[in-house]
Amino acid sequence: MSELNETGPTLDETGPGAAAKPAHGHVPTGRPRVVIIGSGFGGLFSARAFEHADVDVTLISSTTYHLFQPLLYQVATGILSEGLIAPSTREVLAKQKNVEVAYGKVVDIDLQGQTVTATALGTDTIYDYDSLIVAAGSGQSYFGHPEFAVYAPGMKSIDDALELRGRIFGAFELAEIAAASGRHQDLERLMTFVVVGAGATGVEMAGQIAELSKRTLPHDFRNIASEDARIILIDAANAVLPSFGDHLGAKARKKLESMGVEVLLDTKVTNVDAEGIEVETGDGAHQRIPALTKVWAAGVQASELGKTLSEQSGAELDRAGRIKVQPDLTLPGYPNVYVVGDMISLDNLPGVAQVAIQGGKFAAKQILHRLKGQPTDERFKYFDKGSMATISRFSAVASMGKLRFSGFIAWFMWLAVHLFYIIGFKSQLGTFFHWAVSFLGRTRGERTATEQQIFARNALDESGFEAKVPLGSGRALPERTPDPKRDAG
Ligand SMILES: Cc1cc2nc3c(=O)[nH]c(=O)nc-3n(C[C@H](O)[C@H](O)[C@H](O)COP(=O)(O)OP(=O)(O)OC[C@H]3O[C@@H](n4cnc5c(N)ncnc54)[C@H](O)[C@@H]3O)c2cc1C
């Protein structure tokens, strides 16, 4: 009998009639076990901070890649491929032998029992932990109108970016057909692009759609003038880039307007449907804008796991679902559980990559101190390295401490910083090449778009695919046979 048969379940235990029983996701090795939830900035940087440490780390994530969200808009507008901004987490951490990467969506955390349950395509797995770092980030908020998502995809995931790419390039294709067949009355709707939210993502999206229509596409169509596309940026607040201050916000607005983007501030979205968007302006007037393509770049909602943690620890949630952590990023009453990044509410820290990166590294350091019996820091201290947003090629705004930059110098700084933080030399080189093609030339290397990209998500939602196709049927997997060489790390 093989070793696997000795330790694993018999055929009867795994057969069609077997009871749904989650398996354990790792083999006890005697070393302290750290579980990290999420492979974004918080999760990845905390995992890396355990390099050479005498612990076993399991990083569980609902995505198999580390997503560099700040460049999603470039995937949506055909500048970069998704692979460049989302390298495989497994590959990124391959050389760090004390880290095991597990694909799965965490559906439960038991703070008392110190376990995390994750599910992947119908198979549940339980992971024990001695210390836990929760870095599950945030999703899009439609401010109580989730139904808008069907017509106005957000900008949070690879799926969002690819769907938007399909919709943006697809709208120009439909306009070309309409113009060629004499349906000129349809052109206004087909060639109007509305971006909701005038924060960094909205500004970047609006700027890139404008560049696409005016610089990249004009020579490619025979029946439409792509440069006639109408691009509208809408926000309920009365400023563009409010977190950058009045001066830079005004500069960004002026630049966008010089590129032909219509900026509608003090304007609230009241409805979104397949054919357009309805808004209420500051003076109470209602207006309908016919627009096939809508992009939602407003509002975030922290991961649902915040609720799970709040119910068990008593920590409060704010309106965006972020959990009010202790000053040292732990949960009240649970000094071994850290929450980092977009999920936290602490000292008005913004939802930016550096908060997640520094928080993740801080949590890892604290855990290692505790394990060695050394004193831990009482507070997480965030070092603000500044913020940046691009508007178009050669134009950006940047704010660093008391310094403010705009125009080419800010754009150059933006390029350098983003290139530095993209994970992996392969991605850095590829990104550099794609930028050269797009910014020095006029073309874009990643215009591939399919109908499936546009319609698959809604079709999947409607079919209830996840519930219907439990690939593992919730059955226990054979336990992994301990491998002394591998487990020695
Ligand atoms: C379009 C866009 C542009 C941005 N631009 C900038 C910018 O220019 N500069 C800047 O500083 N910040 C920017 N940000 C914000 C920045 O990306 C976030 O603050 C940062 O990603 C937060 O890191 P995080 O680790 O908390 O979450 P994330 O990076 O979102 O990672 C969350 C991880 O958790 C995983 N996950 C979620 N739920 C579960 C679950 N239930 N089980 C298992 N895994 C789960 C996800 O798959 C993901 O891997 C931008 C964000 C967006 C969306």
PDBQT file of the ligand as one rigid body, heavy atoms in Angstrom, charges set to zero:
ROOT
HETATM    1  C1  LIG A 501      -8.110  51.710  -9.983  1.00  0.00    +0.000 C 
HETATM    2  C2  LIG A 501      -7.303  51.980  -8.748  1.00  0.00    +0.000 A 
HETATM    3  C3  LIG A 501      -6.250  52.867  -8.804  1.00  0.00    +0.000 A 
HETATM    4  C4  LIG A 501      -5.481  53.102  -7.673  1.00  0.00    +0.000 A 
HETATM    5  N1  LIG A 501      -4.436  53.978  -7.759  1.00  0.00    +0.000 NA
HETATM    6  C5  LIG A 501      -3.641  54.152  -6.699  1.00  0.00    +0.000 A 
HETATM    7  C6  LIG A 501      -2.479  54.971  -6.785  1.00  0.00    +0.000 A 
HETATM    8  O1  LIG A 501      -2.200  55.557  -7.840  1.00  0.00    +0.000 OA
HETATM    9  N2  LIG A 501      -1.691  55.091  -5.688  1.00  0.00    +0.000 N 
HETATM   10  C7  LIG A 501      -1.980  54.445  -4.522  1.00  0.00    +0.000 A 
HETATM   11  O2  LIG A 501      -1.223  54.550  -3.566  1.00  0.00    +0.000 OA
HETATM   12  N3  LIG A 501      -3.069  53.684  -4.395  1.00  0.00    +0.000 NA
HETATM   13  C8  LIG A 501      -3.907  53.514  -5.456  1.00  0.00    +0.000 A 
HETATM   14  N4  LIG A 501      -5.010  52.720  -5.348  1.00  0.00    +0.000 N 
HETATM   15  C9  LIG A 501      -5.336  52.119  -4.042  1.00  0.00    +0.000 C 
HETATM   16  C10 LIG A 501      -4.503  50.907  -3.763  1.00  0.00    +0.000 C 
HETATM   17  O3  LIG A 501      -4.456  50.057  -4.883  1.00  0.00    +0.000 OA
HETATM   18  C11 LIG A 501      -5.091  50.194  -2.553  1.00  0.00    +0.000 C 
HETATM   19  O4  LIG A 501      -5.066  51.085  -1.475  1.00  0.00    +0.000 OA
HETATM   20  C12 LIG A 501      -4.309  48.946  -2.201  1.00  0.00    +0.000 C 
HETATM   21  O5  LIG A 501      -4.386  48.017  -3.247  1.00  0.00    +0.000 OA
HETATM   22  C13 LIG A 501      -4.815  48.334  -0.906  1.00  0.00    +0.000 C 
HETATM   23  O6  LIG A 501      -4.074  47.180  -0.626  1.00  0.00    +0.000 OA
HETATM   24  P1  LIG A 501      -4.732  45.982   0.193  1.00  0.00    +0.000 P 
HETATM   25  O7  LIG A 501      -3.675  44.966   0.352  1.00  0.00    +0.000 OA
HETATM   26  O8  LIG A 501      -5.425  46.505   1.380  1.00  0.00    +0.000 OA
HETATM   27  O9  LIG A 501      -5.886  45.452  -0.766  1.00  0.00    +0.000 OA
HETATM   28  P2  LIG A 501      -5.794  44.908  -2.236  1.00  0.00    +0.000 P 
HETATM   29  O10 LIG A 501      -4.566  45.342  -2.929  1.00  0.00    +0.000 OA
HETATM   30  O11 LIG A 501      -7.105  45.245  -2.850  1.00  0.00    +0.000 OA
HETATM   31  O12 LIG A 501      -5.701  43.345  -2.061  1.00  0.00    +0.000 OA
HETATM   32  C14 LIG A 501      -6.744  42.594  -1.522  1.00  0.00    +0.000 C 
HETATM   33  C15 LIG A 501      -6.433  41.134  -1.741  1.00  0.00    +0.000 C 
HETATM   34  O13 LIG A 501      -7.314  40.349  -0.984  1.00  0.00    +0.000 OA
HETATM   35  C16 LIG A 501      -7.872  39.325  -1.788  1.00  0.00    +0.000 C 
HETATM   36  N5  LIG A 501      -9.172  39.017  -1.206  1.00  0.00    +0.000 N 
HETATM   37  C17 LIG A 501     -10.252  39.807  -1.110  1.00  0.00    +0.000 A 
HETATM   38  N6  LIG A 501     -11.235  39.176  -0.456  1.00  0.00    +0.000 NA
HETATM   39  C18 LIG A 501     -10.761  37.955  -0.135  1.00  0.00    +0.000 A 
HETATM   40  C19 LIG A 501     -11.302  36.837   0.536  1.00  0.00    +0.000 A 
HETATM   41  N7  LIG A 501     -12.548  36.845   1.036  1.00  0.00    +0.000 N 
HETATM   42  N8  LIG A 501     -10.538  35.739   0.660  1.00  0.00    +0.000 NA
HETATM   43  C20 LIG A 501      -9.277  35.689   0.169  1.00  0.00    +0.000 A 
HETATM   44  N9  LIG A 501      -8.723  36.739  -0.467  1.00  0.00    +0.000 NA
HETATM   45  C21 LIG A 501      -9.449  37.849  -0.601  1.00  0.00    +0.000 A 
HETATM   46  C22 LIG A 501      -7.907  39.928  -3.180  1.00  0.00    +0.000 C 
HETATM   47  O14 LIG A 501      -7.922  38.911  -4.160  1.00  0.00    +0.000 OA
HETATM   48  C23 LIG A 501      -6.592  40.687  -3.179  1.00  0.00    +0.000 C 
HETATM   49  O15 LIG A 501      -5.533  39.819  -3.497  1.00  0.00    +0.000 OA
HETATM   50  C24 LIG A 501      -5.801  52.460  -6.460  1.00  0.00    +0.000 A 
HETATM   51  C25 LIG A 501      -6.877  51.580  -6.402  1.00  0.00    +0.000 A 
HETATM   52  C26 LIG A 501      -7.623  51.337  -7.542  1.00  0.00    +0.000 A 
HETATM   53  C27 LIG A 501      -8.769  50.380  -7.479  1.00  0.00    +0.000 C 
ENDROOT
TORSDOF 0
